[in-house]
Amino acid sequence: MAIILTGGPINTAALRENLRQIQTGLIAPSSERVKDDALEDHAADPIKDMDDIMMISRFLIERRRYRDNMLFIVGINFGLRVSDLRVLRFCNVINDNLTFKDTFPVFEKKTRNTRKKKKNRYITVNTAVMEAVTLYLEHTENVCLSDYMFRSESNNGSNLNEPISAKSVDRLLKGIAKDLRLPMHLSTHSLRKTFCYHQMVMSHNDPRKLMLLQKMLGHSSPAQTLDYIGITGEEIEEAYRTLNLGSINHNYLDAVSITEEEETA
């Protein structure tokens, strides 16, 4: 059976414009308070947009928050839980001869007592991390290899070498989201989720990379990993957004047609 669509040719511009703004006067404000029974979602979001990542780093550097920038960059590039991230020392990433290490081992706190086979996770030090660490060292005096990378700022006055607390990391990220008005829920898990999300994007959703991340995160299934890093949520949203059954110019058949036209143009 052929499907006949009315309304003329496909309007590509209309498909892409924001149709969510309702014309003034079409509906009045609420006349009573409406109770929403939906649960409040406190799940941490990964930072999916590369522009947001760069904006956060610039924001911290411009305000001379070099420790916080280093924490952010290391967090999203190492993909460690905050319990392991916060206790990293400079000697974990820098050799005694003052060269950056290629890789270093981490015996993860959360899984060290649950895994039958005890083993380290090996972390590679990439260029972004070397840049952030170097920037911190260039603007910070009297740093030793044995120092914690992310020292508690409340200890600076007494010169104590103690790491930042997990609560402080969470507070720091929430403050960044508020200051930059980011439309996402940031918490300590956001750093780890951002690492995983961009690993999948970089691999073009390669199933082998998904299996690797599943193993790294200790998840029971690939579906759990996809849900953790936010890809399942994206796919669900896209499924709703593109269906548009009953719309004259904006149903999923039109979207397919436009994609084909663009590919052949």
N, C-alpha and C positions, 0 to 999 in steps of 0.2 A: 504494500500500500504506500503510495507516494504521500509525502508530507508537503502540503502547500502552505507557505508562509506569506502573509500579507504585509503590507507596509512598505513596499518598494525595496530598493537595493540596500545592502548592508551599510549601515552608517558607522564607519570605523571610528570617527571622532567621538560620536555619542557613546560608543562602548567604553572609551577611555576617560571620559569626563566624570566628574564627581556628581552622581545623581542622588546623593544622600541628603542634600539640603532641601527641605520642604518649603514651599512658597508661604510667605507670611500671610496669616489669616485663614489658612486651610484648617487649622486645628487650634483649639484653645488650651491654655496651660491646665495642669491637673487641678481638679476641684477638691480632692481629698488625698490624704496620705496613703500610698499603696505599699503594702508590705511585700518584700521580695524574699521568697523562701529559698532562693539559690544559696549554696554555700559560698562563703568568701574564699577566693582562691589565693593562697599565699605561696604557691609554687614559684621557685626562682626561675627567671627567664635567662636563656643565653642571649648574648649580644650578637644579633644576626647581621646587622648592617656594618660593613667595614668602615663607613663614614663615621658611625657612632664610636667605634673603637678608636679611630684617629682623633675624634673630637675629645674624648675622655682623656687621652694621653696629652694632647695639647693643653687642655684645661689645667691638668695637674702640673705640667712643666711651666706654663706661664705663671702659675702661682708659686713656683719654686718648691712644690711638694714632690721632691725627687724620690723620697722613700716610697710615697704612695704610688707614684708612677712606676717605680721598679716593682712594687708588689702587684700592681695591675698587670703589667706586661709579663712578668714571670708567671703569674697565676694563669693567664689565658694561653700561655705557650707550653707550660708544663702539665697542665691538667691534673694537678694533685688536689686531694682533699685539703681543706684549710688546716686540719690537724697536722698534716705533713708539711704543707707550704709554710706555715708560720714559724716553724723551727729550723728552716734551712739556714745554714751558715755560709759565709763567703768561701770557706774552704771546701764546701760541697761543689762549687762551680769554678773555683780558681785554684790552680796548682801552686805548690810552694815556690816555683820559679816565676810566678806572676803571669802565667799564661792561662787562658780559659781552657777548661777541660772540654773534651769532646762529649763524653758521657759520664754519668755518676750513678751509683746505686741508691735506691730508697727502699727501706724495709717498712712498708706502709703499716701505720698503726692499727687501722680498723680491721685489716684482714690478717694480721700476723697471728692472731689467735683462732681464726676460723678456718683458714685453709689447711688442708691435710698436709700438703707439701709446702714447706716454708721456702720462699724464694724472694729475691729482690726484684723490684721494678727498675729498669734502667731508663734514665732521662737524658735526652740529648740537649745540649746547650746550643741554641741557634743564634742567628745574628741579632734578632730583635732583643733577646735577653742580654747579649753582650753589650748592645748599645745602651740599654736602660741601666745596667749595672755600672758601666763606665760613666754615664752621666751623673749617677748618684755619687760615685767616688770622686769625680771632679769637683763636686760642690759640697763635700763633707770631709771634715778633717778628722785625724786620729782614728782611722778605721783599721782594724786588725782582721786577719784571715779567720780568726776564731770567733769573731763577732757574729751575732745573729744578723741576717740580712735585713730583717724587718723588726728593728728594735722598738720596744715600747717607748713612745715619746715622753711619757710621764716619768721615765727613768733617766732622761737625759741630764737633768740637773744633778742627780746623785751618781751619774756615770756608771749605772748598773747595766750589765749586758743581759737583758731579759727580752724575750720575744713579745711581739704584739699579741694580744688575746684574740680569740676567734670572735668575740663580741665586738671588739674594736674594728676588726675587718668588716664585719657586717654593717656596723654603724657608718664606716667610711664609704662603703658602696652605696648605701641608701642615701647618704648625703650627696654623693656625686649625682645620683639619679634625680634628686630633688633640685640641686643647683642647676643642672642642665635641662631640667624638665623632660627627662627621657620617659617615654610612654611604656615603661616596662618595670617589672618587679626585680630589683637587683638584691642579691644576698650573696653569702659566701659560695653557695653552689653555682652561682652565675659564672664564676671564673672557670670552673671545671666543665660546665655545660657549654660555654663558649668554645673552649678547646675542642670538645667532641663535635660540636655542630660544624665548625669550620673544617675539621678533618674530613667529615662526610661531604661537605660542599666541594672541598679541594679534590676529592677523589671521584666526583660526579656520582655520588651514592654507590660506589663500588661495593658489592656484597662482601668481598674479602676485607675491606676496611671496616665494614660493619661488624664482622666476626672478630676482628682485631680489637675494636673498641669494646665489644661485649666482654671479651676476655680481660681487657685492662680494667674495666669497671666492675667485673665480678657479677655480671647480670646473668639471669637464668635463661634468657631468650633474646633473640635479636629485636623482637617487638618491644621488650622492656627498654632496650637501649635507645631505639628510635623515639619512644615516648619520653624518655629521660631528657634527651637532647632537644626535643621540641619539633622534630620532623613530622611525627605522627599528627601533632596538632595543626601544623601547617597544611598537611594533606587533607585533613578533615575540613578545615576552613575553606580550602580551595574547592573541595567537592561541593560544599554548599554554595559558594560564590559563583561557580561557573554553570550550575545546572539551569536555573532560571526558566523552569517549565511554565508556559503560558505567556511569557514576555514576547512581544512582537519582534523586537530588534536585538534582544540581548540573551537569547538562549544558547545552550552549549553548541548547537549546530553552527550558529553564526560565528562563534569563537573559533571553531575548527576551520571554517571557511577562510576567515581572516588570516589565520596562521599559515594556511596553504598559500594564500595570495602573497603574503609577505615573503615566504620562502622562494617563490618563483619570480618575484619582482627583480 
